[in-house]
Amino acid sequence: MYRTNILCSTVLATALCAPAALAHHGWSEYDATKPLNLAGTIVESGYTQPHGYVLLQSADKRWHSVLAPPSRMEGRGLAKEALAAGAKVTVYGYPHRSKLDELRAERITVGDKTTELR
């Protein structure tokens, strides 16, 4: 009975974690040979797992910028409140190879504070 409970718990834990693992992506999807430096205004942001994000409105396009995990951003001093809608930011990163509006951010500057995300 004890082994059955452990087996059931393991199967349940694996099933619950699978969607998050499947949603996580590899960095090879981003083209590091074509770095971009975007300036704009945050339209929306999220301090979400596995990565935070900002929707950035630049002069001519809206970008989905993938940030670091929330624990890393907090550890480096980038508080959730700094990513409020309406904040002016600059994001340096690499464009997604197939999603033409997505960027993997390497660093973000909010006001006069620059945070390295990787």
Residue frames as qw, qx, qy, qz and C-alpha x, y, z in Angstrom:
[[0.000, 0.885, 0.465, 0.000, 0.00, 0.00, 0.00],
 [0.323, -0.773, 0.105, 0.536, 2.85, 2.39, 0.88],
 [0.382, -0.142, 0.598, 0.690, 4.53, 1.79, -2.52],
 [0.201, 0.618, 0.683, 0.335, 1.24, 2.36, -4.32],
 [0.124, -0.929, -0.265, 0.227, 0.78, 5.71, -2.57],
 [0.352, -0.596, 0.341, 0.636, 4.32, 6.79, -3.48],
 [0.347, 0.154, 0.711, 0.592, 3.82, 5.72, -7.10],
 [0.094, 0.791, 0.585, 0.150, 0.49, 7.58, -7.32],
 [0.232, -0.878, -0.061, 0.415, 2.06, 10.69, -5.78],
 [0.391, -0.351, 0.509, 0.681, 4.94, 10.60, -8.26],
 [0.269, 0.410, 0.722, 0.488, 2.60, 10.18, -11.24],
 [0.037, -0.891, -0.450, 0.049, 0.37, 13.01, -10.00],
 [0.310, -0.764, 0.130, 0.551, 3.33, 15.35, -9.42],
 [0.374, -0.097, 0.625, 0.678, 4.70, 14.62, -12.89],
 [0.177, 0.621, 0.690, 0.329, 1.31, 15.26, -14.50],
 [0.136, -0.921, -0.291, 0.222, 0.93, 18.58, -12.67],
 [0.337, -0.665, 0.298, 0.596, 4.41, 19.80, -13.66],
 [0.567, 0.207, 0.635, 0.482, 4.24, 18.74, -17.32],
 [0.289, 0.866, 0.371, 0.170, 2.30, 21.76, -18.67],
 [0.206, -0.937, 0.168, 0.227, 4.83, 24.21, -17.19],
 [0.557, -0.361, 0.595, 0.454, 7.73, 22.21, -18.60],
 [0.526, 0.451, 0.616, 0.375, 6.12, 22.05, -22.03],
 [0.135, 0.963, 0.231, 0.019, 5.47, 25.78, -22.01],
 [0.391, -0.763, 0.314, 0.408, 9.12, 26.54, -21.32],
 [0.722, 0.691, -0.031, 0.013, 11.18, 27.19, -24.42],
 [0.801, -0.144, 0.123, 0.568, 14.78, 26.86, -25.50],
 [0.099, -0.811, 0.095, 0.569, 17.00, 29.88, -26.08],
 [0.393, -0.094, 0.673, 0.620, 18.13, 28.53, -29.46],
 [0.281, 0.707, 0.637, 0.125, 14.85, 29.89, -30.83],
 [0.020, -0.965, -0.061, 0.253, 16.34, 33.39, -30.54],
 [0.733, 0.525, 0.021, 0.432, 18.86, 34.82, -33.01],
 [0.542, -0.706, -0.009, 0.455, 21.85, 36.13, -31.04],
 [0.526, 0.058, 0.350, 0.773, 23.47, 37.36, -34.28],
 [0.030, 0.564, 0.392, 0.726, 20.81, 40.07, -34.66],
 [0.267, -0.420, -0.591, 0.635, 20.65, 41.96, -31.35],
 [0.034, -0.716, -0.397, -0.573, 18.07, 44.71, -31.01],
 [0.210, -0.190, -0.461, 0.841, 17.91, 47.71, -28.72],
 [0.130, -0.616, -0.620, -0.468, 14.27, 48.76, -28.36],
 [0.022, -0.075, -0.411, 0.908, 12.94, 51.83, -26.60],
 [0.342, -0.405, -0.572, -0.626, 9.30, 52.28, -25.76],
 [0.445, -0.325, 0.332, -0.766, 6.51, 52.18, -23.23],
 [0.024, 0.048, 0.985, -0.162, 5.30, 49.19, -21.24],
 [0.520, -0.207, -0.377, -0.738, 1.73, 48.33, -22.20],
 [0.888, -0.352, -0.056, -0.291, 1.47, 45.30, -19.93],
 [0.211, 0.543, -0.778, 0.237, 3.83, 43.27, -17.78],
 [0.903, -0.309, -0.165, -0.249, 3.90, 40.06, -15.82],
 [0.141, -0.595, 0.752, -0.246, 6.08, 38.66, -13.07],
 [0.928, 0.032, 0.035, -0.371, 5.21, 35.12, -14.16],
 [0.529, -0.375, 0.748, 0.139, 6.86, 31.69, -14.15],
 [0.836, -0.217, -0.025, 0.503, 8.96, 30.52, -15.81],
 [0.406, 0.076, 0.100, 0.905, 9.77, 34.03, -17.15],
 [0.100, 0.688, 0.332, -0.638, 8.45, 37.50, -16.67],
 [0.417, 0.427, 0.542, 0.592, 7.48, 39.59, -19.67],
 [0.096, 0.575, 0.167, -0.795, 6.68, 43.06, -20.87],
 [0.477, 0.656, 0.513, 0.280, 4.56, 44.07, -23.83],
 [0.316, -0.488, 0.097, 0.808, 6.60, 46.96, -25.18],
 [0.464, 0.818, 0.339, 0.028, 5.18, 49.53, -27.57],
 [0.486, -0.253, 0.261, 0.795, 8.09, 50.88, -29.61],
 [0.145, 0.423, -0.158, -0.881, 7.80, 53.60, -32.26],
 [0.497, 0.261, -0.492, -0.665, 6.41, 51.26, -34.88],
 [0.663, -0.011, -0.728, -0.173, 5.63, 47.89, -33.30],
 [0.686, -0.535, 0.265, -0.416, 4.43, 46.10, -30.19],
 [0.478, 0.389, -0.777, 0.130, 6.95, 43.56, -28.85],
 [0.873, -0.457, -0.075, -0.151, 6.52, 40.68, -26.43],
 [0.253, 0.663, -0.623, 0.330, 9.79, 40.79, -24.46],
 [0.887, -0.290, -0.357, 0.030, 10.63, 37.65, -22.50],
 [0.140, -0.810, 0.427, -0.378, 12.43, 38.54, -19.28],
 [0.254, 0.284, -0.871, 0.310, 14.20, 36.50, -16.59],
 [0.498, -0.456, -0.737, 0.025, 12.45, 34.42, -13.93],
 [0.317, -0.860, -0.128, -0.378, 10.93, 36.61, -11.19],
 [0.778, -0.572, -0.025, 0.259, 13.36, 35.35, -8.54],
 [0.658, 0.080, 0.134, 0.736, 16.35, 36.49, -10.63],
 [0.099, 0.692, 0.212, 0.683, 14.80, 39.88, -11.38],
 [0.539, -0.818, -0.118, -0.164, 14.06, 40.44, -7.69],
 [0.827, -0.350, 0.034, 0.439, 17.57, 39.29, -6.77],
 [0.521, 0.182, 0.189, 0.812, 19.04, 41.85, -9.14],
 [0.079, -0.381, -0.285, 0.876, 16.85, 44.65, -7.87],
 [0.228, -0.103, -0.489, -0.835, 14.20, 44.81, -10.58],
 [0.278, 0.207, 0.725, -0.595, 11.00, 45.01, -8.58],
 [0.234, 0.503, 0.812, 0.179, 7.64, 44.09, -10.03],
 [0.056, 0.855, 0.349, -0.380, 6.47, 47.68, -9.51],
 [0.179, -0.547, 0.395, 0.717, 9.22, 48.99, -11.83],
 [0.123, 0.068, 0.823, 0.551, 7.52, 47.22, -14.75],
 [0.287, 0.560, 0.571, -0.527, 4.24, 49.11, -14.43],
 [0.423, 0.632, 0.545, 0.352, 2.21, 49.97, -17.51],
 [0.087, 0.986, 0.112, 0.088, 3.25, 53.38, -18.84],
 [0.550, -0.671, 0.314, 0.385, 6.90, 53.11, -17.74],
 [0.529, 0.781, -0.316, -0.102, 9.49, 54.12, -20.34],
 [0.785, -0.378, 0.464, 0.161, 12.06, 51.36, -20.86],
 [0.436, 0.649, -0.569, -0.255, 14.85, 50.24, -23.12],
 [0.902, -0.139, 0.401, -0.080, 15.28, 46.54, -23.78],
 [0.230, 0.623, -0.699, -0.266, 18.35, 44.92, -25.34],
 [0.709, -0.081, 0.679, -0.172, 17.91, 41.39, -26.62],
 [0.081, -0.193, 0.844, 0.494, 17.56, 38.91, -29.41],
 [0.634, 0.159, -0.108, -0.749, 14.60, 38.44, -31.76],
 [0.738, 0.046, 0.652, -0.167, 12.73, 35.16, -32.02],
 [0.198, -0.194, 0.759, 0.589, 13.50, 33.32, -35.25],
 [0.008, -0.357, -0.826, -0.436, 9.86, 32.71, -36.20],
 [0.140, -0.811, -0.546, 0.158, 7.72, 34.93, -33.94],
 [0.420, 0.498, 0.116, 0.750, 8.36, 38.32, -35.47],
 [0.249, -0.779, -0.016, -0.575, 7.11, 40.26, -32.44],
 [0.831, -0.551, -0.068, 0.038, 9.01, 38.40, -29.71],
 [0.319, 0.723, -0.468, 0.395, 12.34, 39.30, -28.14],
 [0.814, -0.358, -0.353, 0.291, 14.44, 37.54, -25.49],
 [0.072, -0.949, 0.135, -0.274, 15.66, 40.36, -23.27],
 [0.730, 0.125, -0.416, 0.528, 19.26, 40.33, -22.06],
 [0.272, -0.222, -0.403, 0.845, 18.97, 43.59, -20.16],
 [0.052, -0.795, -0.524, -0.300, 16.33, 46.17, -19.40],
 [0.248, 0.031, -0.247, 0.936, 16.70, 49.80, -18.43],
 [0.216, -0.783, -0.565, -0.148, 13.92, 51.43, -16.45],
 [0.232, -0.971, 0.012, 0.064, 14.59, 55.09, -15.70],
 [0.192, 0.814, -0.542, 0.086, 18.31, 55.28, -14.93],
 [0.587, -0.383, 0.698, -0.147, 18.58, 51.69, -13.64],
 [0.635, 0.387, -0.589, -0.317, 19.84, 48.92, -15.94],
 [0.739, -0.287, 0.556, -0.250, 19.30, 45.29, -14.93],
 [0.256, 0.368, -0.849, -0.280, 21.19, 42.40, -16.50],
 [0.821, -0.067, 0.108, -0.557, 18.70, 39.57, -16.91],
 [0.931, 0.196, -0.308, -0.020, 20.93, 36.65, -17.91]]
